[in-house]
Amino acid sequence: MGNQSEPQGKMNLAVDFSNLILGLSSSALHFMGVGIHGEQGKSSNPELAKQHIEILKMLKQKTKGNLAEDEDQLLLDIIQDLEMKYKDLKIGS
């Protein structure tokens, strides 16, 4: 079996911390009604969005000192972005 590269356009399905964070982030955005390209959808579930944000914050606390620098920064950036979007969603309600 040779060293085969993934076909272009194929999603990175590696099981790692960054993909876990990105998956939770995508779910939070979905529950805020944000579509694939950032457009606002009509249906949202702010309670589930907030729950996903709280899960990410818990992971940040529980993994403190155990993440690579890029993983820690990714988690921080995603939490800040989601909290701003959530605040905007609540203000717009």
Contacts in CASP RR format, 6 or more apart in sequence:
PFRMAT RR
TARGET T0000
AUTHOR 0000-0000-0000
METHOD contacts of the structure
MODEL  1
MGNQSEPQGKMNLAVDFSNLILGLSSSALHFMGVGIHGEQGKSSNPELAK
QHIEILKMLKQKTKGNLAEDEDQLLLDIIQDLEMKYKDLKIGS
12 19 0 8 1.000
13 19 0 8 1.000
17 63 0 8 1.000
17 67 0 8 1.000
17 71 0 8 1.000
18 70 0 8 1.000
18 71 0 8 1.000
18 74 0 8 1.000
21 56 0 8 1.000
21 59 0 8 1.000
21 71 0 8 1.000
21 74 0 8 1.000
21 75 0 8 1.000
21 78 0 8 1.000
22 78 0 8 1.000
24 52 0 8 1.000
24 55 0 8 1.000
24 56 0 8 1.000
25 52 0 8 1.000
25 56 0 8 1.000
25 78 0 8 1.000
25 82 0 8 1.000
27 48 0 8 1.000
27 52 0 8 1.000
28 49 0 8 1.000
28 52 0 8 1.000
28 53 0 8 1.000
28 56 0 8 1.000
28 82 0 8 1.000
28 86 0 8 1.000
29 35 0 8 1.000
29 38 0 8 1.000
29 49 0 8 1.000
29 82 0 8 1.000
29 85 0 8 1.000
31 44 0 8 1.000
31 45 0 8 1.000
31 46 0 8 1.000
31 48 0 8 1.000
31 49 0 8 1.000
31 52 0 8 1.000
32 44 0 8 1.000
32 46 0 8 1.000
32 49 0 8 1.000
32 85 0 8 1.000
32 86 0 8 1.000
32 89 0 8 1.000
33 40 0 8 1.000
33 41 0 8 1.000
33 42 0 8 1.000
33 43 0 8 1.000
33 44 0 8 1.000
34 40 0 8 1.000
34 41 0 8 1.000
34 85 0 8 1.000
35 41 0 8 1.000
44 89 0 8 1.000
46 86 0 8 1.000
46 89 0 8 1.000
46 90 0 8 1.000
46 93 0 8 1.000
49 82 0 8 1.000
49 86 0 8 1.000
49 89 0 8 1.000
50 86 0 8 1.000
52 82 0 8 1.000
53 79 0 8 1.000
53 82 0 8 1.000
53 83 0 8 1.000
53 86 0 8 1.000
56 75 0 8 1.000
56 78 0 8 1.000
56 79 0 8 1.000
56 82 0 8 1.000
57 79 0 8 1.000
59 75 0 8 1.000
60 75 0 8 1.000
60 76 0 8 1.000
60 79 0 8 1.000
63 75 0 8 1.000
65 72 0 8 1.000
67 75 0 8 1.000
END
